[in-house]
Each structure stands twice: as C-alpha cells, then as structure tokens.
Amino acid sequence: MKKCHAPCSSCPWRKSNPTDGSAIPRFGLDLMRGLRSTVGVEDGFRKVMSCHGSTNERPHACRGYVAVEGMKNLNVRLMAVRGTLDLGAIERAAAKLDLWPSFDEMLAAFKTTLGESSSTTDKV
C-alpha cells in the first residue's frame, strides 16, 4: 500500500459527499456492508479498508477509514511502524474535515438514503 494523507474528495467517510453512492465508482450497498470485517469495537488484526479509487494491483488504505476506525486495527498500526502510513499526517488532514464518526453511522446514512432500514444485525 502507498503512503497517503487526506481522504480523497469522493471518500464515503466525508459527510459532505452524497450518501447515495453516486460519488463512489462501482458502489454497492452490499459491498459497503462487506467492509464490516475491517472494523471492530476492540483492537484486532483485520483487513484494511482500501480506498475506492485504488486498484487490486495497487491498493492503498482509505484515509477516511484510517482516520476514524484505523487505530483499532493492528494491521494499520503495523503499517505505520513500517512507514507505509503516516498516521500523524492522516490525522492532521482529517481533523480539518467533517467525517462520519463510525462505520455504523456511515452505513446507516447510506442505507437511509437508499431506502433501506437499519437493523441491529448490521452493527459491529
């Protein structure tokens, strides 16, 4: 994964972006639900959420995810120790933005906009 700083302009973590998925290439609510495996209440080794603008050949971490949920993912912390993520730079850049405070709140907003009710089964 490459070094990254500010969440991209169409990042779903930005509250300023539409919650209908129109700003995200190849968006699907089921795909978003599948990202649940990248978040957790406690520290743990989990997959790192990739940026929607990255490719399978050249993935890079979603900066919005890293800023909001990343510190609970031990793999994100390892990336920082190895120098592939600059957590300080990401946190400074994200502090200037209005981001969803959690994956659950972001998912709920997308589900509401798309006419689907939220349920407790979607929570971490």
C-alpha positions as CSV (number, residue, x, y, z in Angstrom):
1,M,0.0,0.0,0.0
2,K,1.2,3.5,-0.7
3,K,1.6,6.5,1.7
4,C,-1.5,8.6,1.9
5,H,-2.7,11.6,3.8
6,A,-6.1,13.4,3.3
7,P,-9.2,11.4,2.5
8,C,-9.9,11.8,-1.3
9,S,-12.6,14.2,-2.5
10,S,-15.2,11.4,-3.0
11,C,-14.4,9.5,0.1
12,P,-17.6,8.0,1.6
13,W,-16.3,8.9,5.1
14,R,-16.8,12.6,4.2
15,K,-20.2,13.8,5.4
16,S,-20.2,16.3,2.6
17,N,-20.5,13.6,0.0
18,P,-23.8,12.2,-1.1
19,T,-25.0,9.1,0.7
20,D,-26.5,7.5,-2.3
21,G,-23.2,6.2,-3.6
22,S,-23.1,8.3,-6.7
23,A,-19.7,9.7,-5.9
24,I,-18.1,6.3,-5.5
25,P,-17.1,4.2,-8.5
26,R,-18.6,0.7,-8.5
27,F,-20.6,1.5,-5.3
28,G,-22.9,-1.1,-3.9
29,L,-24.6,-1.3,-0.6
30,D,-23.7,-5.0,-0.3
31,L,-20.1,-4.1,-0.9
32,M,-20.2,-1.5,1.8
33,R,-21.8,-4.0,4.2
34,G,-18.9,-6.3,3.4
35,L,-16.5,-3.8,4.8
36,R,-17.8,-4.6,8.2
37,S,-14.9,-7.0,8.6
38,T,-12.5,-4.1,8.6
39,V,-13.9,-2.6,11.8
40,G,-14.3,-3.7,15.4
41,V,-15.0,-2.5,18.9
42,E,-11.7,-3.7,20.3
43,D,-8.1,-3.8,18.9
44,G,-7.6,-6.7,16.5
45,F,-5.9,-7.8,13.3
46,R,-8.4,-7.1,10.5
47,K,-8.3,-6.4,6.8
48,V,-7.6,-2.8,6.0
49,M,-10.3,-1.0,4.1
50,S,-8.9,0.0,0.7
51,C,-9.7,3.3,-1.0
52,H,-12.4,3.0,-3.6
53,G,-10.0,4.8,-6.0
54,S,-7.3,2.2,-5.7
55,T,-7.0,-1.0,-7.8
56,N,-6.4,-4.6,-6.9
57,E,-2.9,-4.3,-8.4
58,R,-2.1,-1.1,-6.5
59,P,-4.3,-1.0,-3.4
60,H,-3.9,1.7,-0.8
61,A,-5.7,2.3,2.5
62,C,-8.8,4.5,2.7
63,R,-7.6,7.6,4.5
64,G,-11.1,8.3,5.9
65,Y,-11.2,4.7,7.3
66,V,-7.7,5.1,8.8
67,A,-8.6,8.4,10.5
68,V,-11.8,7.1,12.0
69,E,-11.5,3.4,12.6
70,G,-7.9,2.6,11.8
71,M,-6.3,2.8,15.2
72,K,-8.4,-0.2,16.4
73,N,-6.9,-2.3,13.5
74,L,-3.5,-3.6,14.5
75,N,-2.6,-4.0,10.8
76,V,-3.0,-0.3,10.4
77,R,-0.6,0.3,13.3
78,L,1.9,-2.1,11.8
79,M,1.7,-0.2,8.5
80,A,2.6,3.0,10.4
81,V,5.5,1.3,12.2
82,R,6.8,0.1,8.9
83,G,6.5,3.6,7.4
84,T,3.8,2.8,4.8
85,L,1.3,5.0,6.5
86,D,1.9,8.4,8.1
87,L,-0.8,8.4,10.8
88,G,0.1,11.8,12.0
89,A,-0.3,13.3,8.6
90,I,-3.6,11.5,8.0
91,E,-5.0,12.6,11.4
92,R,-4.0,16.2,10.8
93,A,-5.6,16.2,7.4
94,A,-8.8,14.5,8.6
95,A,-9.1,16.9,11.6
96,K,-10.0,19.6,9.1
97,L,-12.9,17.6,7.7
98,D,-16.3,16.5,8.8
99,L,-16.1,12.7,8.7
100,W,-18.6,10.1,9.9
101,P,-17.7,9.2,13.5
102,S,-18.0,5.5,12.9
103,F,-18.6,2.8,10.2
104,D,-22.0,2.1,11.6
105,E,-23.1,5.7,11.3
106,M,-21.8,6.0,7.8
107,L,-23.5,2.7,6.8
108,A,-26.8,3.8,8.4
109,A,-26.7,7.1,6.5
110,F,-26.2,5.3,3.1
111,K,-28.9,2.8,4.0
112,T,-31.4,5.5,4.9
113,T,-30.8,7.4,1.7
114,L,-31.1,4.3,-0.4
115,G,-34.5,3.4,1.4
116,E,-33.3,0.5,3.5
117,S,-33.9,0.4,7.2
118,S,-31.1,-0.1,9.6
119,S,-31.1,-3.1,11.9
120,T,-29.0,-4.1,14.9
121,T,-27.7,-7.1,12.9
122,D,-25.6,-4.6,10.8
123,K,-23.8,-3.3,13.9
124,V,-20.3,-4.4,15.0
